[in-house]
Amino acid sequence: MVDLKGQYEGIKDQVNTSFQEVIENAAFINGPEVQQFQKDLEDYLQVKNVIPCGNGTDALQIAMMGLGLKPGDEVITADFTFAATVEVIALLQLTPVLVDVEPDSFNIDPEAIKKAITPKTKAIVPVHLFGQVANMDVIMEIAEEHNLFVIEDNAQAIGGNYHSKNGKTEKTGAIGHIGATSFFPSKNLGCYGDGGAIFTNDDKLAHTIRGIVNHGMYERYHHDVVGVNSRLDSLQAAVLRAKLPKLDLYNETRKKAANLYNDAFKDEAHIETPYRIGDCDTHVYHQYTLKIKNGKRDALAKHLQEKGIPFGIYYPIPLHKQKAYADSRYNEADFPVTNQLVQEVLSLPMHTELDDEQIEYITGTIKEFLNA
Ligand SMILES: *Cc1c(COP(=O)(O)O)cnc(C)c1O
């Protein structure tokens, strides 16, 4: 599904040199690489504050802690996503409120958000799924009207642009009150271990969060709030510093691969290629996810497995049906889209090193099977 070894070839000298430097300087935690990466990312995202942390799940949790959400507060998020988002809501004893997604973009449905708002609602967490930004214009309007925080889960969409209806272009993750991302190795900007970051233009919130990530300390050995230990280490920051200048190029390469897939599948009756909102720079293709129609998904998956072609089913079970997050308040009739998507989605290999020949082989194998 990904080729991190191939990508490493293009940044090998820089990564090896900076690893050597980190080791020689022995500043493994909070070294200069971390501070420089933080500044590099602030510049790239055009956001006032980046706070690096240990991973993307922590980033979401710390964002919610920083906003002062309290047990019992309701947080609305998408039913069709990776579990990390709902997991941290539940861990903090907030009340997760899962809602359905849009059938085309796979992203949280603003109409479903509106229906789910109660006097206890405090925040909305849109997840920019598979690399495509959610409908932020409408989500921000809803949030403003109801006085809610918007926490963007940008783990799959770093580098994407959002063209809002007022004509502004903003980087995904820097549109809401706060953004969270992951640098897990396979993400569009990934390190060689775990890593994450939180972004916000709110200086006061950023100050609060800088303490939370460091055991609630604002002054050494003075613990003002309950915090956590969550940090990006210097070796990971060195990798990220080598990759960040190439992120736009990496995302361009993904889009080229997506276009080749799209072309190959354009006349296929059983395949719906990924929907793309407007200009393609709103989608950075963390995943290339097809809908396989007419009940043929599972048979195709089995065939790909036999042929040794990697694929993924993201995600096979709606979150509202997971044991940990099931809740008697949920009504199946409220999740028609997610319930159908889990039966149709299939993601194909998507990374920066895919070549035309590989794509031809993958698409040819799929077309041959579906038309047999
Ligand atoms: C990867 C991911 C996370 C979690 O990131 P980790 O660094 O693995 O903790 C959260 N949300 C989404 C949507 C993700 O894809």
The ligand as a Tripos MOL2 file, in Angstrom:
@<TRIPOS>MOLECULE
LIG
   15    15     1     0     0
SMALL
NO_CHARGES

@<TRIPOS>ATOM
      1 C1         -3.8400    8.0610   11.7580 C.3       1 LIG1
      2 C2         -5.0340    8.7440   12.2530 C.ar      1 LIG1
      3 C3         -5.1640    9.1600   13.5920 C.ar      1 LIG1
      4 C4         -4.2130    8.7540   14.6810 C.3       1 LIG1
      5 O1         -2.8910    9.0180   14.4780 O.3       1 LIG1
      6 P1         -1.7640    8.2030   15.3150 P.3       1 LIG1
      7 O2         -0.5360    9.0120   15.0590 O.co2     1 LIG1
      8 O3         -1.7020    6.8520   14.7320 O.co2     1 LIG1
      9 O4         -2.1590    8.2170   16.7310 O.co2     1 LIG1
     10 C5         -6.2770    9.8820   13.9450 C.ar      1 LIG1
     11 N1         -7.2300   10.1720   13.0530 N.ar      1 LIG1
     12 C6         -7.1710    9.7690   11.7770 C.ar      1 LIG1
     13 C7         -8.2690   10.1290   10.8360 C.3       1 LIG1
     14 C8         -6.0780    9.0180   11.3300 C.ar      1 LIG1
     15 O5         -6.0210    8.6250   10.0620 O.3       1 LIG1
@<TRIPOS>BOND
     1     1     2 1
     2     2     3 ar
     3     2    14 ar
     4     3     4 1
     5     3    10 ar
     6     4     5 1
     7     5     6 1
     8     6     7 2
     9     6     8 1
    10     6     9 1
    11    10    11 ar
    12    11    12 ar
    13    12    13 1
    14    12    14 ar
    15    14    15 1
@<TRIPOS>SUBSTRUCTURE
     1 LIG1         1 GROUP 0 **** ****
